[in-house]
Amino acid sequence: VLATASGRFDLAGLWIFHRCGKVVAGEAIVFVGAAGSHRRETIEAVDYTMDRLKSDIALWKREVGPQLNHWVEPTQKDTADLGRWGLA
């Protein structure tokens, strides 16, 4: 995802940080930051990266709790968001 986003947008840098291990509902889980010379393209790079992470990476897709223990699949909205980038 990082390489694809970096190649798609004119950026000086792109950073993705994702927590691992147990994360309590409501806690911050992911950070995506970008630096570039054009504001709109830099914001779009972050938006694109988040859409790809949400749909293509299983890092945050497991829910575990007293009555939960399953993998969460991408939603219809996640798939629709990929469509904005010509990926759905």
N, C-alpha and C positions, 0 to 999 in steps of 0.2 A: 504494500500500500504506500509506504514511504517513497519508494523508488518511482512508482507510477505517478504519484502526485507531484513529486519533484520534477519529473520530466514533462508533465502536462502544463505546469504553471511556471512562470518566470519568477523564481524565488531566490533569495540569498540564503535561506535556511528553512527547514521544517523540522519540528520536534514533536514526537509522540511519546507520552509517558502513560503507562497503564499500570494500575495497581494489581498486585497478585495476592493470592491467598484470600482469607475470609474478609468480606466487605459487608458491613451492615447496611441495610436498606437506607437510602437517603445520603450516604456518604459519597464524597467525590471519588470517582473511579478512573477518569481519563482526562488527560490534558493534551490538547493539540495546539501548537503555536507555530506561526509562520512569520517570516520577515521577508520583505520585498520592497521594491521601489514604487509599486503601484498599489494603492490601498484596496481597490475593488478586487483585483486579481489575488491579492494576499488573503482577503477575507474568503473569496471563493475557494481557495486552496484548502483552508481550514474546513469549510463546509463540505467540500468534496471528500476530504480525508475522514471526517466524522461519518458521512454517509457510507463510505466503504467499510470502515471499522464496524459500524452497526450491522451491516448486511453480510459481510464476508469473513469476519474474524470471530471465532467462537470463544474468545477470551472471557467474555462477560455473559455467556449464554447459559450458565448453569445456576439454577435456583435450588437452594437447600434450606430446609427448615423443618419444624416439627411435623408438618404435613406436606412438605414439598421435597422433591428430589427428582428434578427433571431438567432436560435441556430446553431452552427457549428458542424457538425458531424465529427468523425475521418476520415482521408483520407485513401486511399489504402496504402500509405507509412506507416502510423501509424499502420495499421493492420499488414503489412509486418514486421515492427520492432518488434511487439509482437511475431512473428514467431521465431525470434532468440532465444527467451526464452521458446519456446514450449507452447506458450499461444494462438496462433491464430488458 
